[in-house]
């Protein structure tokens, strides 16, 4: 994962009044943990029984030695793979820093590796996220953007929704002049089943503010993502 911070541009232009943000996602959808404390959920024993049922469905003997502990292991793996349901994106971004020395350009973190699960087949998709934002006076710790990516990735997802959620959360909490998110990923629901096209990559992007309104800033973002050492 590379963190790149562009140098301050000389002759800073006069800031124009900010345009109203276009809320494309309801903040209630993504700003809090997805699982509420009072939300009814099956017990662990019920979850393990469901795994046992699926093993029987595919024709396995659930009483053979190699599968005796499989239901427990699968539920434990689910607790890890889907921990994003219990984490709050807003809390990750809440702590910011004001010592920016007048920094007025965008901050880019590229090559944030992630693994998520497709909500259509519950199969993994994995790849890299590239995130940029142009701060207004305050910046967020670089690791927080990677943590934010993991929170949303550790839920059942589509790549399109994952891209939109990351951009919307940064825009909602940090209120920067603009956000750019580019995600490239390989989907195992396409590479190991169905058409079985291994190596095919899917790209999705979302731009807000100055990145949405200024094609030159989009081009500069993409140039830096595809820049040196690529």
BALUMMAR-713548 format. One record per atom (N, C-alpha, C): residue number from 1; residue in one letter; z, y, x. Coordinates in steps of 0.2 Angstrom, whole numbers, plus 2048, in hexadecimal, padded with zeros to 3 digits. Layout:
NUM_a_Z_Y_X
...
This chain:
1_x_800_7FA_804
1_x_800_800_800
1_x_800_806_804
2_x_7FB_80A_804
2_x_7FB_810_808
2_x_7FD_816_803
3_x_801_81B_806
3_x_802_821_803
3_x_7FF_827_807
4_x_7FB_82B_803
4_x_7F7_830_806
4_x_7F9_837_803
5_x_7FA_83C_807
5_x_7FC_842_805
5_x_7F7_847_808
6_x_7F3_84A_804
6_x_7EE_84F_806
6_x_7F1_855_809
7_x_7EF_858_80E
7_x_7F1_85E_811
7_x_7F0_864_80C
8_x_7F4_869_80D
8_x_7F4_86F_808
8_x_7ED_872_809
9_x_7EA_874_804
9_x_7E3_877_805
9_x_7E5_87F_806
10_x_7E1_882_80A
10_x_7E2_889_80B
10_x_7DF_88D_805
11_x_7E1_893_805
11_x_7DF_898_800
11_x_7E0_895_7F9
12_x_7E6_894_7F7
12_x_7E8_890_7F1
12_x_7E5_895_7EB
13_x_7E1_892_7E7
13_x_7DF_896_7E1
13_x_7E4_897_7DC
14_x_7E3_89D_7D8
14_x_7E8_89F_7D3
14_x_7E8_899_7CE
15_x_7EE_897_7CC
15_x_7EF_892_7C7
15_x_7ED_895_7C0
16_x_7E9_891_7BD
16_x_7E7_893_7B6
16_x_7EC_890_7B1
17_x_7ED_893_7AB
17_x_7F2_890_7A6
17_x_7F0_889_7A5
18_x_7F5_885_7A5
18_x_7F4_87E_7A3
18_x_7F2_87D_79C
19_x_7ED_878_79C
19_x_7EA_876_795
19_x_7EF_871_792
20_x_7EF_872_78B
20_x_7F4_86D_788
20_x_7F2_866_78A
21_x_7F7_862_78B
21_x_7F6_85B_78C
21_x_7F4_857_786
22_x_7EF_852_787
22_x_7ED_84E_781
22_x_7F1_848_781
23_x_7F6_847_77D
23_x_7F9_841_77D
23_x_7F5_83B_77A
24_x_7F3_837_77E
24_x_7EF_831_77C
24_x_7F3_82B_77A
25_x_7F9_82B_77C
25_x_7FD_825_77B
25_x_804_828_778
26_x_807_825_773
26_x_80D_827_770
26_x_813_825_776
27_x_816_82A_778
27_x_81C_829_77D
27_x_820_824_77B
28_x_822_823_775
28_x_826_81E_772
28_x_824_817_774
29_x_81D_816_775
29_x_81A_810_777
29_x_81C_80D_77E
30_x_81D_812_783
30_x_81E_810_78A
30_x_823_813_78E
31_x_827_818_78B
31_x_82C_81C_78F
31_x_833_818_790
32_x_834_813_78B
32_x_83A_810_78B
32_x_839_808_78D
33_x_83F_805_78E
33_x_83E_7FE_78F
33_x_83B_7FB_788
34_x_837_7F6_789
34_x_834_7F3_783
34_x_838_7EF_77F
35_x_83D_7EC_782
35_x_842_7E8_77E
35_x_849_7EB_77D
36_x_84A_7EC_776
36_x_851_7F0_775
36_x_856_7EB_775
37_x_85C_7ED_776
37_x_862_7E9_776
37_x_863_7E5_770
38_x_862_7E8_76A
38_x_863_7E5_763
38_x_85D_7E1_761
39_x_858_7E1_765
39_x_852_7DD_763
39_x_853_7D5_762
40_x_852_7D2_75D
40_x_853_7CB_75C
40_x_84E_7C7_761
41_x_851_7C2_765
41_x_84D_7BE_769
41_x_84F_7B7_769
42_x_84B_7B2_76A
42_x_84D_7AB_76A
42_x_852_7AA_770
43_x_855_7A5_76F
43_x_85A_7A3_775
43_x_856_7A0_77B
44_x_85A_79F_780
44_x_857_79C_786
44_x_855_795_784
45_x_85A_792_781
45_x_858_78B_77F
45_x_852_78A_77B
46_x_851_78F_776
46_x_84B_78F_772
46_x_845_790_776
47_x_845_794_77B
47_x_840_796_77F
47_x_83E_790_783
48_x_843_78C_786
48_x_841_786_78A
48_x_83E_781_785
49_x_841_780_77F
49_x_83E_77B_77A
49_x_837_77D_779
50_x_835_783_779
50_x_82E_785_777
50_x_829_783_77D
51_x_82C_784_783
51_x_828_781_789
51_x_827_77A_789
52_x_82C_776_787
52_x_82C_76F_786
52_x_827_76D_781
53_x_826_771_77C
53_x_821_76F_777
53_x_81A_770_779
54_x_819_776_77D
54_x_813_777_780
54_x_811_771_785
55_x_816_76F_789
55_x_814_769_78D
55_x_812_763_78A
56_x_815_762_784
56_x_814_75C_780
56_x_80D_75D_77D
57_x_80B_763_77B
57_x_805_765_778
57_x_7FF_763_77D
58_x_800_764_783
58_x_7FA_763_788
58_x_7FA_75C_78A
59_x_7FE_758_787
59_x_7FE_750_788
59_x_803_74E_78E
60_x_808_752_790
60_x_80C_750_795
60_x_812_74C_792
61_x_815_748_797
61_x_81B_745_795
61_x_821_749_798
62_x_825_74C_793
62_x_82A_751_795
62_x_830_74E_798
63_x_830_747_798
63_x_836_744_79A
63_x_835_741_7A1
64_x_82F_742_7A4
64_x_82E_740_7AB
64_x_832_744_7B0
65_x_833_742_7B6
65_x_838_745_7BA
65_x_835_74C_7BC
66_x_82F_74D_7BD
66_x_82C_753_7C0
66_x_82C_759_7BB
67_x_82D_757_7B4
67_x_82D_75C_7AF
67_x_834_75D_7AC
68_x_839_75A_7AE
68_x_840_75A_7AB
68_x_842_762_7AB
69_x_841_765_7B1
69_x_844_76C_7B2
69_x_83E_771_7B1
70_x_838_76F_7AF
70_x_833_774_7AE
70_x_834_779_7A9
71_x_837_777_7A3
71_x_838_77C_79E
71_x_83D_782_7A0
72_x_842_780_7A4
72_x_847_785_7A7
72_x_843_789_7AC
73_x_83F_786_7B0
73_x_83C_78A_7B6
73_x_837_78F_7B2
74_x_833_78D_7AD
74_x_82F_791_7AA
74_x_832_797_7A7
75_x_838_796_7A4
75_x_83B_79C_7A1
75_x_83E_7A0_7A6
76_x_840_79E_7AB
76_x_843_7A2_7B1
76_x_83D_7A6_7B4
77_x_837_7A3_7B4
77_x_831_7A6_7B7
77_x_82F_7AC_7B2
78_x_830_7AB_7AB
78_x_82E_7B0_7A6
78_x_833_7B6_7A7
79_x_839_7B4_7A9
79_x_83E_7BA_7AA
79_x_83C_7BE_7AF
80_x_839_7BB_7B4
80_x_837_7BF_7BA
80_x_830_7C3_7B9
81_x_82B_7BF_7B6
81_x_824_7C2_7B5
81_x_824_7C7_7B0
82_x_829_7C7_7AB
82_x_829_7CC_7A5
82_x_82F_7D0_7A5
83_x_832_7D2_7AB
83_x_838_7D6_7AC
83_x_836_7DD_7AA
84_x_830_7DF_7AA
84_x_82E_7E6_7A8
84_x_830_7E8_7A1
85_x_831_7E3_79D
85_x_833_7E4_796
85_x_83A_7E7_795
86_x_83E_7E6_79A
86_x_845_7E8_79A
86_x_846_7EE_79F
87_x_841_7F1_7A2
87_x_842_7F7_7A6
87_x_83F_7FD_7A3
88_x_841_803_7A5
88_x_83F_809_7A1
88_x_83B_80D_7A6
89_x_835_80E_7A4
89_x_830_812_7A9
89_x_833_819_7AA
90_x_836_81D_7A5
90_x_838_824_7A6
90_x_83D_824_7AB
91_x_842_81F_7AB
91_x_847_820_7B0
91_x_845_81F_7B7
92_x_83F_81C_7B8
92_x_83D_81B_7BF
92_x_83A_822_7C2
93_x_837_826_7BD
93_x_834_82C_7BF
93_x_839_832_7BF
94_x_83F_831_7BC
94_x_843_837_7BB
94_x_845_83B_7C1
95_x_846_837_7C7
95_x_849_83B_7CD
95_x_843_83E_7D1
96_x_843_844_7D1
96_x_83E_848_7D5
96_x_841_84C_7DB
97_x_83C_84E_7DF
97_x_83E_852_7E5
97_x_83A_859_7E5
98_x_83E_85E_7E6
98_x_83B_865_7E6
98_x_839_868_7ED
99_x_83A_864_7F2
99_x_839_867_7F9
99_x_831_865_7FB
100_x_82D_869_7F8
100_x_826_867_7F9
100_x_822_86D_7FD
101_x_826_872_800
101_x_823_877_804
101_x_81C_87A_801
102_x_81C_87B_7FB
102_x_816_87E_7F7
102_x_810_879_7F7
103_x_811_873_7F8
103_x_80C_86E_7F7
103_x_808_86E_7F1
104_x_801_86F_7F1
104_x_7FD_870_7EB
104_x_7F8_86C_7EA
105_x_7F7_866_7ED
105_x_7F2_861_7ED
105_x_7F4_85B_7EA
106_x_7F0_856_7E8
106_x_7F3_850_7E5
106_x_7F6_84B_7EA
107_x_7FA_847_7E8
107_x_7FD_842_7EC
107_x_7FA_83B_7E9
108_x_7F7_837_7EE
108_x_7F4_831_7EC
108_x_7F8_82B_7F0
109_x_7F9_826_7EC
109_x_7FB_81F_7EE
109_x_7F6_81A_7EC
110_x_7F3_817_7F1
110_x_7EE_812_7F0
110_x_7F0_80B_7F2
111_x_7ED_806_7EF
111_x_7EE_7FF_7F1
111_x_7F5_7FD_7EF
112_x_7F7_7FF_7E9
112_x_7FE_7FC_7E6
112_x_7FC_7F5_7E3
113_x_7FE_7F0_7E6
113_x_7FD_7E9_7E4
113_x_801_7E8_7DE
114_x_7FE_7E4_7D9
114_x_802_7E2_7D3
114_x_7FF_7DC_7D0
115_x_803_7D8_7CC
115_x_801_7D3_7C8
115_x_803_7D4_7C1
116_x_7FF_7D2_7BD
116_x_801_7D3_7B6
116_x_7FE_7CD_7B2
117_x_800_7CD_7AB
117_x_7FE_7C7_7A7
117_x_7FA_7C9_7A1
118_x_7F4_7C6_7A0
118_x_7EF_7C8_79B
118_x_7F2_7C6_794
119_x_7F3_7CB_790
119_x_7F6_7CA_789
119_x_7F1_7C5_785
120_x_7EB_7C4_787
120_x_7E7_7C0_782
120_x_7E8_7B8_784
121_x_7E9_7B7_78A
121_x_7E9_7B0_78C
121_x_7F0_7AE_790
122_x_7F4_7B3_791
122_x_7FA_7B3_795
122_x_7F8_7B0_79C
123_x_7F3_7B2_79F
123_x_7F1_7B0_7A6
123_x_7F1_7B6_7AB
124_x_7F2_7B5_7B1
124_x_7F3_7BB_7B6
124_x_7ED_7BF_7B7
125_x_7ED_7C5_7B8
125_x_7E8_7C9_7BB
125_x_7EC_7CD_7C0
126_x_7E8_7CF_7C6
126_x_7EC_7D2_7CB
126_x_7E7_7D6_7CF
127_x_7EA_7DB_7D3
127_x_7E5_7DF_7D6
127_x_7E9_7E5_7D9
128_x_7E6_7EB_7D9
128_x_7E9_7F1_7DD
128_x_7E8_7F7_7D8
129_x_7EE_7FB_7D8
129_x_7ED_801_7D4
129_x_7ED_807_7D9
130_x_7EA_80C_7D8
130_x_7E9_812_7DC
130_x_7EB_818_7D7
131_x_7F0_81C_7D9
131_x_7F3_821_7D5
131_x_7F4_828_7D8
132_x_7F1_82D_7D5
132_x_7F2_834_7D8
132_x_7F5_838_7D2
133_x_7F9_83D_7D5
133_x_7FB_842_7D0
133_x_7FB_849_7D4
134_x_7FA_84E_7D1
134_x_7FB_855_7D4
134_x_802_858_7D1
135_x_807_858_7D5
135_x_80D_85B_7D3
135_x_80E_862_7D2
136_x_813_864_7CE
136_x_814_86B_7CC
136_x_81B_86C_7CF
137_x_81C_86E_7D5
137_x_822_870_7D8
137_x_826_86A_7DA
138_x_827_864_7D7
138_x_82B_85F_7D8
138_x_827_858_7D9
139_x_829_854_7DD
139_x_825_84E_7DE
139_x_82A_848_7DD
140_x_827_842_7DC
140_x_82B_83C_7DB
140_x_82B_838_7E1
141_x_830_834_7E2
141_x_830_82F_7E8
141_x_82A_82B_7E8
142_x_827_829_7ED
142_x_820_825_7ED
142_x_821_81E_7EB
143_x_827_81B_7EC
143_x_828_815_7EA
143_x_829_814_7E2
144_x_82B_81A_7DF
144_x_82C_81A_7D8
144_x_825_818_7D4
145_x_81F_81B_7D7
145_x_819_819_7D4
145_x_817_812_7D4
146_x_819_80F_7DA
146_x_818_807_7DA
146_x_81D_804_7D5
147_x_823_806_7D5
147_x_828_803_7D0
147_x_825_804_7C9
148_x_822_80A_7C7
148_x_820_80B_7C0
148_x_81A_806_7BF
149_x_816_805_7C4
149_x_810_800_7C3
149_x_813_7F9_7C1
150_x_818_7F7_7C5
150_x_81B_7F0_7C4
150_x_81E_7F0_7BD
151_x_821_7F5_7BB
151_x_825_7F5_7B4
151_x_81F_7F3_7AF
152_x_81A_7F7_7AF
152_x_815_7F6_7AA
152_x_811_7EF_7AB
153_x_810_7ED_7B1
153_x_80C_7E7_7B3
153_x_810_7E1_7B1
154_x_817_7E2_7B1
154_x_81B_7DC_7AF
154_x_81C_7DB_7A8
155_x_817_7DC_7A4
155_x_817_7DB_79D
155_x_810_7D8_79B
156_x_80F_7D6_795
156_x_809_7D3_793
156_x_804_7DA_793
157_x_7FE_7D9_795
157_x_7FA_7DF_796
157_x_7F3_7DE_795
158_x_7EF_7E3_794
158_x_7E8_7E4_796
158_x_7E7_7E9_79B
159_x_7E2_7E8_79F
159_x_7E2_7ED_7A5
159_x_7E1_7F4_7A2
160_x_7DD_7F5_79D
160_x_7DC_7FB_79A
160_x_7E3_7FE_798
161_x_7E7_7FB_795
161_x_7ED_7FD_792
161_x_7F2_7FF_798
162_x_7F2_7FA_79D
162_x_7F6_7FC_7A3
162_x_7F4_802_7A7
163_x_7EE_803_7A7
163_x_7EB_809_7AA
163_x_7EE_810_7A7
164_x_7ED_80F_7A0
164_x_7EF_815_79C
164_x_7F6_816_79C
165_x_7FA_811_79C
165_x_801_812_79C
165_x_804_815_7A2
166_x_801_813_7A8
166_x_804_816_7AE
166_x_802_81D_7AE
167_x_7FC_81F_7AC
167_x_7FA_826_7AC
167_x_7FE_82A_7A7
168_x_7FF_828_7A1
168_x_803_82B_79C
168_x_80A_82C_79E
169_x_80D_827_7A1
169_x_814_828_7A3
169_x_815_82D_7A8
170_x_811_82D_7AE
170_x_811_833_7B3
170_x_810_839_7B0
171_x_80B_83A_7AB
171_x_80A_840_7A8
171_x_80F_843_7A4
172_x_813_83E_7A0
172_x_818_840_79B
172_x_81E_842_79F
173_x_820_83F_7A4
173_x_826_840_7A8
173_x_826_845_7AD
174_x_821_845_7B1
174_x_820_84A_7B7
174_x_81D_850_7B5
175_x_818_850_7B0
175_x_815_856_7AD
175_x_811_859_7B3
176_x_80D_855_7B7
176_x_809_858_7BC
176_x_803_85B_7BA
177_x_7FF_85E_7BE
177_x_7F9_862_7BC
177_x_7F3_85C_7BB
178_x_7F4_856_7BD
178_x_7EF_851_7BB
178_x_7F2_84A_7BE
179_x_7EF_845_7BB
179_x_7F1_83E_7BD
179_x_7EA_83A_7BE
180_x_7E9_836_7C3
180_x_7E3_832_7C3
180_x_7E6_82B_7C5
181_x_7E4_826_7C1
181_x_7E5_81F_7C2
181_x_7DF_81B_7C2
182_x_7DE_817_7C7
182_x_7D9_812_7C8
182_x_7DC_80B_7C9
183_x_7DA_806_7C5
183_x_7DC_7FF_7C6
183_x_7D6_7FB_7C7
184_x_7D7_7F6_7CC
184_x_7D2_7F1_7CD
184_x_7D5_7EB_7CD
185_x_7D3_7E6_7CA
185_x_7D6_7DF_7C9
185_x_7D1_7DA_7C8
186_x_7D4_7D4_7C9
186_x_7D0_7CE_7C8
186_x_7D4_7CA_7C2
187_x_7D1_7C7_7BD
187_x_7D4_7C4_7B7
187_x_7D3_7BD_7B8
188_x_7D9_7B9_7B8
188_x_7D8_7B2_7B8
188_x_7D5_7AF_7B2
189_x_7D6_7B3_7AC
189_x_7D4_7B0_7A6
189_x_7CC_7B0_7A6
190_x_7C9_7B4_7AB
190_x_7C2_7B4_7AC
190_x_7C0_7B0_7B2
191_x_7C4_7AF_7B7
191_x_7C2_7AC_7BD
191_x_7C4_7A4_7BD
192_x_7C9_7A2_7B9
192_x_7CA_79B_7B9
192_x_7C9_797_7B3
193_x_7C7_79B_7AE
193_x_7C6_798_7A7
193_x_7C0_79C_7A4
194_x_7BE_799_79E
194_x_7B8_79D_79B
194_x_7B2_79D_7A0
195_x_7AF_7A3_7A1
195_x_7A9_7A3_7A5
195_x_7AB_7A2_7AD
196_x_7B1_7A1_7AF
196_x_7B3_79F_7B6
196_x_7AF_7A3_7BB
197_x_7AF_7AA_7BB
197_x_7AC_7AE_7C0
197_x_7B1_7B0_7C5
198_x_7B2_7AC_7CA
198_x_7B7_7AE_7CF
198_x_7B4_7B4_7D3
199_x_7B9_7B9_7D4
199_x_7B7_7BF_7D9
199_x_7B5_7C5_7D5
200_x_7B4_7C4_7CE
200_x_7B2_7CA_7CA
200_x_7B7_7CF_7CA
201_x_7B6_7D5_7CB
201_x_7BB_7DA_7CB
201_x_7BA_7DF_7C5
202_x_7C0_7E1_7C2
202_x_7C0_7E6_7BC
202_x_7C3_7EC_7BE
203_x_7C0_7F2_7BD
203_x_7C2_7F8_7BF
203_x_7C3_7FC_7B8
204_x_7C9_800_7B8
204_x_7CB_804_7B3
204_x_7CE_80A_7B6
205_x_7CD_810_7B2
205_x_7D0_816_7B5
205_x_7D2_81B_7AF
206_x_7D7_81F_7B0
206_x_7D9_824_7AB
206_x_7DA_82B_7AF
207_x_7D8_830_7AC
207_x_7D9_837_7AF
207_x_7DC_83B_7AA
208_x_7E1_83F_7AD
208_x_7E4_845_7A8
208_x_7E3_84B_7AC
209_x_7E4_851_7A8
209_x_7E4_857_7AB
209_x_7DF_859_7B0
210_x_7E0_85C_7B6
210_x_7DB_85E_7BA
210_x_7D6_858_7BC
211_x_7D8_852_7BC
211_x_7D4_84D_7BE
211_x_7CF_84B_7B8
212_x_7D1_84C_7B2
212_x_7CD_84B_7AC
212_x_7C8_851_7AC
213_x_7CA_857_7AD
213_x_7C6_85D_7AC
213_x_7C2_85F_7B2
214_x_7C3_85C_7B8
214_x_7BF_85E_7BE
214_x_7BC_858_7C1
215_x_7B5_857_7C0
215_x_7B2_851_7C3
215_x_7B3_851_7CB
216_x_7B3_857_7CE
216_x_7B4_857_7D5
216_x_7BB_854_7D7
217_x_7C0_855_7D3
217_x_7C6_852_7D5
217_x_7C6_84B_7D4
218_x_7C3_849_7CF
218_x_7C2_841_7CE
218_x_7BE_83E_7D4
219_x_7B9_842_7D6
219_x_7B5_83F_7DC
219_x_7B9_83F_7E2
220_x_7BD_844_7E3
220_x_7C2_844_7E9
220_x_7C7_83F_7E9
221_x_7C9_83E_7E3
221_x_7CE_838_7E2
221_x_7CB_831_7E4
222_x_7C5_830_7E1
222_x_7C1_82A_7E3
222_x_7BF_829_7EA
223_x_7BD_82F_7ED
223_x_7BC_82F_7F4
223_x_7C2_82D_7F8
224_x_7C8_82F_7F7
224_x_7CD_82E_7FB
224_x_7D0_826_7F9
225_x_7CF_824_7F3
225_x_7D0_81D_7F2
225_x_7CC_818_7F6
226_x_7C6_81A_7F6
226_x_7C1_816_7FA
226_x_7C0_819_801
227_x_7C4_81D_804
227_x_7C3_820_80A
227_x_7C5_81C_810
228_x_7C8_81F_815
228_x_7C9_81B_81C
228_x_7CD_815_81B
229_x_7CB_810_81F
229_x_7CF_80A_820
229_x_7CD_805_81A
230_x_7C8_806_816
230_x_7C6_802_810
230_x_7C0_7FE_812
